[in-house]
Amino acid sequence: MTGTATLPSAQASPRRRLTAARRRRQLIDVALEAFATHGFTATTMEDIATSAGVTKPLLYQHFASKRALYLELIDDVASRLIGVLAAAATTATKTRRQVEAGFEAYFRFTLENQSAVRMLFDAPHDEELARGLRMIEDSIAEFLTPLFDVDIEPGYKRTLASAVVGMTEGVTRDWLRLKPLGTTPTPQSLEEANVLAHRMADFAWGGMRSLNRAAAS
């Protein structure tokens, strides 16, 4: 499908003058919704420009190509989530609470940024375009690895952390499939996010404790 995607209307009027930075941010936000809704292949630069209320030449002034725009989007989303996880790691001193805080931050971010997370999960099978998802997977694994406070070699810890990451991604995909795109967080969905976070924390923590018991025996 080319040039036919129905995208959200831009909040800013085509006649409203925005600073370059605000215009760029607007284009990023509009493009994010477009890619999350229709995918990378079906979305065109013309679709994005029309939805943003700008001309295609103006869009190209900010982004050299659809690929360049998409790459900036995934870097933006990934860096924001990595920042959220890093902040969560400093909110608690006890290992169990650190695990919970990390998952709470992750699922809350997912709920509040559904379009962004969907876009990362649905990235084309392209090494460069999939780097945002890899960045997130790596950041979660790096968050979890040192929390495996057991006497095993580092590579083993990283393998276990990666296994938890894979399961977390599967849970997230299943959760998002049940939510229509564009739904806003509600008290019920926030509670769902907390429940998922605590379940994944229980699972991860149970595995850590099992390793500790095995190492001590």
C-alpha positions as CSV (number, residue, x, y, z in Angstrom):
1,M,0.0,0.0,0.0
2,T,1.5,3.3,-1.1
3,G,0.4,6.7,0.1
4,T,-3.0,5.5,1.3
5,A,-2.4,4.9,5.0
6,T,-4.9,6.8,7.2
7,L,-2.8,8.4,9.9
8,P,-3.7,10.5,13.0
9,S,-4.2,14.2,12.3
10,A,-1.5,16.5,13.3
11,Q,-2.1,18.5,16.4
12,A,-0.4,21.6,14.9
13,S,-2.0,23.6,12.1
14,P,-0.2,23.6,8.8
15,R,-0.1,27.4,9.1
16,R,1.3,27.5,12.6
17,R,5.0,28.3,12.6
18,L,7.0,26.1,14.9
19,T,10.7,26.3,15.8
20,A,12.9,23.8,14.0
21,A,13.2,21.7,17.2
22,R,9.5,21.6,17.9
23,R,8.7,20.8,14.2
24,R,11.2,18.0,14.3
25,R,9.6,16.6,17.5
26,Q,6.2,16.9,15.9
27,L,7.3,15.0,12.9
28,I,8.9,12.3,15.0
29,D,5.7,11.9,17.0
30,V,3.5,11.7,13.9
31,A,5.9,9.2,12.2
32,L,5.9,7.0,15.3
33,E,2.1,6.6,15.2
34,A,2.3,5.9,11.5
35,F,4.9,3.2,11.7
36,A,3.2,1.6,14.7
37,T,-0.1,1.5,12.9
38,H,0.8,0.6,9.4
39,G,4.4,-0.7,9.6
40,F,7.6,0.5,8.0
41,T,6.9,-0.7,4.4
42,A,3.3,0.5,4.1
43,T,4.0,4.0,5.4
44,T,5.3,6.6,3.0
45,M,7.0,9.9,3.6
46,E,4.0,11.5,1.9
47,D,1.7,9.9,4.4
48,I,3.7,11.3,7.3
49,A,3.9,14.8,5.7
50,T,0.2,14.9,5.1
51,S,-0.7,13.8,8.6
52,A,1.8,16.3,10.1
53,G,0.3,19.1,7.9
54,V,3.6,19.9,6.2
55,T,4.9,19.6,2.7
56,K,7.0,16.6,1.7
57,P,10.0,18.9,0.9
58,L,9.8,20.3,4.4
59,L,9.8,16.7,5.8
60,Y,12.9,15.9,3.8
61,Q,14.6,19.0,5.2
62,H,14.5,17.3,8.6
63,F,15.0,13.7,7.5
64,A,16.9,12.6,4.4
65,S,14.8,9.4,3.9
66,K,12.2,7.2,5.5
67,R,14.9,4.9,6.6
68,A,16.8,7.8,8.3
69,L,13.6,8.9,10.1
70,Y,12.9,5.4,11.2
71,L,16.4,4.9,12.6
72,E,16.1,8.2,14.6
73,L,12.8,7.0,15.9
74,I,14.1,3.7,17.2
75,D,17.1,5.3,18.8
76,D,14.9,7.9,20.5
77,V,12.5,5.2,21.9
78,A,15.3,2.9,22.9
79,S,17.3,5.6,24.7
80,R,14.2,6.7,26.6
81,L,13.5,3.2,27.9
82,I,17.1,2.6,28.7
83,G,17.0,5.8,30.8
84,V,13.9,4.6,32.6
85,L,15.6,1.3,33.5
86,A,18.8,3.0,34.6
87,A,16.7,5.3,36.9
88,A,14.9,2.3,38.3
89,A,18.1,0.6,39.3
90,T,18.9,3.4,41.7
91,T,15.5,3.4,43.5
92,A,16.2,0.4,45.7
93,T,19.2,-1.0,47.6
94,K,17.9,-4.6,48.2
95,T,18.3,-7.0,45.3
96,R,14.7,-8.2,45.3
97,R,13.3,-4.7,45.2
98,Q,15.7,-3.7,42.4
99,V,14.3,-6.6,40.3
100,E,10.7,-5.5,41.0
101,A,11.6,-1.8,40.3
102,G,13.1,-2.7,37.0
103,F,10.1,-4.7,35.8
104,E,7.7,-2.0,37.1
105,A,9.5,0.7,35.1
106,Y,9.6,-1.5,32.0
107,F,5.9,-2.4,31.9
108,R,4.8,1.1,32.9
109,F,6.9,2.5,30.0
110,T,5.3,0.0,27.7
111,L,1.8,0.9,28.8
112,E,2.4,4.6,28.4
113,N,4.3,4.3,25.1
114,Q,2.4,1.5,23.4
115,S,3.0,2.8,19.9
116,A,6.8,3.2,20.5
117,V,7.1,-0.4,21.8
118,R,5.0,-1.8,19.1
119,M,7.2,-0.1,16.5
120,L,10.3,-1.7,18.0
121,F,8.7,-5.1,18.2
122,D,7.5,-4.9,14.6
123,A,10.8,-3.7,13.1
124,P,11.5,-5.1,9.6
125,H,13.8,-8.1,9.3
126,D,16.7,-5.8,8.7
127,E,19.9,-5.8,10.9
128,E,20.1,-2.0,11.1
129,L,16.4,-1.3,11.5
130,A,16.1,-3.9,14.3
131,R,18.9,-2.3,16.4
132,G,16.4,-0.5,18.7
133,L,15.0,-3.8,20.0
134,R,18.5,-5.2,20.4
135,M,19.4,-2.1,22.5
136,I,16.5,-2.7,24.8
137,E,17.1,-6.4,25.1
138,D,20.8,-5.7,25.9
139,S,19.9,-3.0,28.4
140,I,17.5,-5.2,30.3
141,A,20.0,-8.1,30.3
142,E,22.7,-5.7,31.6
143,F,20.3,-4.5,34.3
144,L,19.6,-8.1,35.4
145,T,23.0,-9.7,35.1
146,P,24.6,-8.2,38.2
147,L,21.5,-9.1,40.3
148,F,22.4,-12.8,39.9
149,D,24.4,-12.7,43.1
150,V,25.7,-16.2,42.9
151,D,29.2,-17.7,42.3
152,I,28.9,-18.6,38.6
153,E,30.9,-17.3,35.7
154,P,29.8,-14.0,34.0
155,G,28.8,-15.6,30.8
156,Y,26.4,-17.9,32.6
157,K,24.8,-14.9,34.3
158,R,24.4,-13.2,31.0
159,T,22.8,-16.2,29.5
160,L,20.2,-16.4,32.3
161,A,19.5,-12.7,32.1
162,S,19.0,-13.1,28.3
163,A,16.5,-15.9,29.0
164,V,14.5,-13.7,31.3
165,V,14.5,-10.9,28.7
166,G,13.2,-13.3,26.0
167,M,10.3,-14.4,28.2
168,T,9.6,-10.7,29.1
169,E,9.3,-9.9,25.5
170,G,6.9,-12.7,24.9
171,V,4.7,-11.6,27.8
172,T,4.8,-8.0,26.5
173,R,3.8,-9.0,22.9
174,D,0.9,-11.1,24.3
175,W,-0.2,-8.3,26.5
176,L,-0.2,-5.6,23.8
177,R,-2.1,-7.9,21.4
178,L,-5.1,-7.5,23.7
179,K,-5.0,-3.7,23.7
180,P,-6.3,-1.7,20.7
181,L,-3.6,0.7,19.4
182,G,-4.1,4.2,20.8
183,T,-5.7,3.2,24.0
184,T,-4.7,5.4,26.9
185,P,-3.6,4.1,30.3
186,T,-6.4,3.5,32.8
187,P,-6.2,2.6,36.5
188,Q,-7.1,-1.0,35.5
189,S,-4.3,-1.2,32.9
190,L,-1.8,0.3,35.3
191,E,-2.8,-2.4,37.8
192,E,-2.3,-5.0,35.0
193,A,1.2,-3.5,34.4
194,N,2.1,-3.9,38.1
195,V,0.8,-7.5,38.2
196,L,2.9,-8.4,35.2
197,A,5.9,-6.7,36.7
198,H,5.5,-8.6,40.0
199,R,5.0,-11.9,38.2
200,M,8.1,-11.5,36.1
201,A,10.0,-10.3,39.2
202,D,8.8,-13.4,41.1
203,F,10.0,-15.6,38.2
204,A,13.4,-14.0,37.9
205,W,13.9,-13.9,41.7
206,G,12.9,-17.5,42.1
207,G,15.6,-18.4,39.5
208,M,18.2,-16.4,41.3
209,R,17.4,-18.0,44.6
210,S,17.5,-21.5,43.1
211,L,21.0,-20.8,41.7
212,N,22.1,-19.6,45.2
213,R,20.8,-22.8,46.8
214,A,22.5,-24.9,44.1
215,A,25.8,-23.1,44.5
216,A,25.7,-23.5,48.3
217,S,24.9,-27.3,48.2
